[in-house]
């Protein structure tokens, strides 16, 4: 979900997000998309393209993007109630 990813990146306060380009989940990136991304990167004088691990696999195929891609890994850590969560998860999976 692009909005959730953007909110997560902004909330970590390690990056100054200048521009966001949203694509639907499971988007098949084209060369036209890659050129548009680079155009926006250059226009906004940005250093990097932040992306998810899943989209990195698709985007790194484009040579014009390769050196500009940075992955933001997102993980979930359960602080309290992990046993309840695990039990509920097993119920769903079984």
HELIX and SHEET records of a PDB file:
HELIX    1   1 UNK A    2  UNK A   12  1                                  11    
HELIX    2   2 UNK A   31  UNK A   43  1                                  13    
HELIX    3   3 UNK A   53  UNK A   59  1                                   7    
HELIX    4   4 UNK A   63  UNK A   66  1                                   4    
HELIX    5   5 UNK A   82  UNK A   93  1                                  12    
SHEET    1   A 2 UNK A  49  UNK A  51  0                                        
SHEET    2   A 2 UNK A  69  UNK A  71  1                                        
END                                                                             
